[in-house]
Amino acid sequence: MPLTTYTAGQVLTAASLNANFTFAASVGGVVQVKSTAKTDTFTTTSASFVDVTGLSVSITPTSATNKILINVSLAINGTSTVNAVQAVLLRDSTQIAIGDAAGSRTRSTVGNSEGAATEIQTANIMFLDSPATTSATTYKIQIRSNSSPATSFINRTSTDSDSTGFSRAISTITVMEVTP
């Protein structure tokens, strides 16, 4: 393609630009981003999965062929050495990003065993979902304690002593609509 030079004061039009440039095909990219940060604490003794209050985000995809990239950072802890905190990622009321069924094992997205009383463990989740909709879609986290009445915690240690050796943390959920 020949190089075209323009002089000062010359008006460039779409036609003159298109005659001198070629454009690459569109490639995937981020269309929109939504995020929620939970800075307060959450506690449950439930042996069934329950919503973590304040840890959900809604997004309305602009195209049914687009995908949603979900990124979760979950600060978790549980009481007793027999309590494993288990968490699942949901699209509306449907569990997604869960392990295969195997006997009586609980299908979950992530889980942990109780750490030290001063320790908060971070579980990170990244999952690419295909909701195939242009309706508002909510992504959220649910947790459970595997041995009720043991307790599971979000954003705090199990003992939560008022001392510098004990922390409070943040959990986040971010969703991005991406084009294929």
N, C-alpha and C positions, 0 to 999 in steps of 0.2 A: 504494500500500500504506500503510495507516495506521501511524503511529509508535506502538510499544508501549513503555511505560516500566515498569521493574521497581523494586521497593523492596528496601531492604537486608534480607538474610536470606532472600529468595525464592530457591527452587531453580529453576534453568533446566534444562529437559529437552530432549531432542532434538526432541520433538514441538512444544514451544513455540518453539524456535529455528527449526525448519523452517517453521512457520506464519508467521514474520516475515521470513524471508530467502529469496532465490532464489540458486541456485548456477550459475555459468557452466559450460559444458562444459569438460572437461579439454583443455588445450593441451599441445603438445610440451614436453619437458623432459629433463634429464639424469638417467639412472637410476643409473649407476655410472661411476667413473673409475679407470683403472689407468695407472701410469706407471713408466718405467725411465729412470735416468740413467746414462750411461757416462762415467766420469771418467778412465779409463786410456786408453792409446793402442792403435791397431790399424794394422797394416801389411800390405799385400799386393802381390805382383808379378803376380798372376794376371790373365790376359786374359779369364778367364771370371768370371761373378759368383760371389762367395763371401759367406757370412754374416759380418756384423760381429759378432764375439763380444761378448756382453753387451748388444746393442742389439735386444732383442725384448721383447714384452709379450704376455701371454695374458689373454683376457677371455672369459667365458661369458655370452652374451646371455640375458636373461630372457624375451625374446619373439623369434620368428623374423621378425616384422614390423618390429622396431626396427632402427635403423641404427647404424653405428659411425663416429664422427668421429675421424680419425687426425691427429695433429699431430706432426711430426718437425722437430727442429732438428739439423742435421748439420754438424759442423765438419770440413772436408775440405781436403786439399792433395795435390799430386802432384809428382813430379820431372820435370824437363826441359820445355821448351816444347812438345814434341810429345805429352806425356801429358795426356789429359783423364781425370779421374776421373769415372766414371759410376756412378749409384746407382739401385737399384730398390726399391720398396716391395712387400712380399709379404704375402698372407694365406695362412698355412700355406705351401704350396709353390707357390702361384699368384701370378704377378706381377700387380699391380693398379696403376692410376694410371700407365700408361705411354703414351708417344706413339704415333702411328700408324706403321705400317710404311711405309718409303720406301726402296726400293732395298736397298743393303747397310748402311744406317745402323742403329746399335744402338738398339733401343727402350729407353728408360730413363725414370725419373721425374724425375731431375735430373742435371746434370753440370756440370763446371767445367774450365777449363784451369788449368795451374799458375800460381800467382801468384808474388810475391816470396818469397825464401827465409825471410823473417821473417813471412810472411802466412798466416793461416788464413782460409779463406772459409767463410761459413755458408750452407748450403742449407736453405731452409725448405719443408716440404711440409705441405699441409692437404688432406685428401681425405675425402669422405663415402662410406662403403662400405655395401653392402647384403648382408651375408653370408647372410641367410635361414637361420639355424640357431640352435639353443639349445645347441649343443655348444661346448666350449672351442675358441677360435680364437686363433691366434698371429699377431701382426703383427711383421714384422722388416724390416731393411734389409740389402741386399747391395750390394757395390761391386765394381768391376773397374778395371784399368788398360787403356787402349785400345792401349797399345804395350808389351807385355811384352818385356824385363824391367824396364820403367820401374816405379816404385813409387808406390802410392797410400797416403795416410795419413788416419787419423781422429784428431782431437783433438791434433794436433801439426803443426809446420811441417816442411818437407822436410829442412832441415839440422838442426833440433832442437838448436842450439848451447846450451850451458849459460851463458846470458847473459840479462839483463833485457830485451833486445830481441827475444827469442824467447818464444813463449807455449805454454802447454798450455791446452786448452779442454775443454768438456763437450758431449756430444751427448745428446739426449733423445728419447724416443718416448712419447707420451701418447695413450691411447685413451679415448673416452667413448661409452657406450651412450646413445643418444638416442631418444625416442619421436617418431613422426611427427606 
